Amino acid sequence: MRVQSVESPPMASDGDQRISQPVAAKLRGVSVRTIHRWRTDPTMNFPASIEINNRRYFVRSEVVNWQPPQGADREENTAA
């Protein structure tokens, strides 16, 4: 039986944990698609990510502390 190794997300240069895009979405209470929209919209000024093996990683503290611009169209905490 072959055991598949599970890699930990890479650490940021300051020692802060990097998190995947789905984890960032969960922390912000939004969908992964919303994180993608925020990331690609320069007016949102969402924290930068790095791509490793076709996966995006963000610095956890930057995602947690990020504040969207006032008046921005947000999905956060909205009922479907």
Phi, psi and omega in degrees: 000131181265131179264127180273129180279146178247120180276142173281150176299149181294152177271148175285164183299334179270007178090357179286150181286141172264143181235154180284167180298318177297323178291320177300318179298317180296317179299323182273350180074033181228177178278163176298324178298321178295318177301317178299315179298314180298319183294325184267354179262108184298337180287342180279337180053041179289147181307144180293154177236165171241154179248127177228123181050048178063023175236142180264138177232140179240155173284123186306311184297328179291320179293316181296319185272352182294136176241125179292153177301147178299139179082001181290144177286111184241149176269346186307131174055037176250143179276146181278000000 
